[in-house]
């Protein structure tokens, strides 16, 4: 998934934001499970990036009043 910019997130529709959040959470879960098994030595920084992208989406949703 590409790097998410706040400006682009603010332009998205609410349904698209929820879909993005769902996809990011699924990706984070997958990354954490592979990290726990010790399989992703090269992508250790990707977990941090995905967590920050989730925070960006949640912040945008809160700004609009679309909180879960």
N, C-alpha and C positions, 0 to 999 in steps of 0.2 A: 504494500500500500504506500502511495507517495506521501511525502511530508505534507501535513495538513496546515494550512495557513488560516489564521483567524478570519481574515477578510473573505476567503472562499467559503468558510463555514457559515458566516453570517448571510451569505447569499443563497444558501441551500434551503430547500423546503423542509418543514418539520419531519415529514416521513423519511426523507433522505437522511436527515441527521440521526434519527433513531436507527435506521439501517446501518449507517456508518458506525454508530456506537456498538451495535450488536456484532458487527464484523470485527471491530477492534478488540472487543472483549473475548471473542472466540480466538483471535490470533494470540492474545496475551495468554490465554489458558493453554494453548498449544505450545507456546514458547516456554512457559513455566514448566510444563510437564517434560519437555525435552531437556531443559536445564537441570531438572531434578534427577534425570537419568544420566546426566553428564554427556549428552550427545552434541550440544551446540557450543563448542568452544569458540568458534569464530563470530557468532552472533550475540555475544553477551551484552552489547550496548543496545541491541534491538528491543529488549524488554523495557529499558528506560524510555526509548523513543515512543513505544506503543502506549506506555502509561501516561506520558505527557500528551499524546494525541487524544487519549480518552479524557483527560482533564480539559483539554481545549474544547472538545465537543460538549462536555457537561457544562462548562462555563457559558458557552454560546446558548445552550438550552435554558440555563438559568436566567440569562439576560432577557430572553424572549418570554420567560414564564412557562416553558415547556417541560419543566423538571419531571422526572419519572414519577 
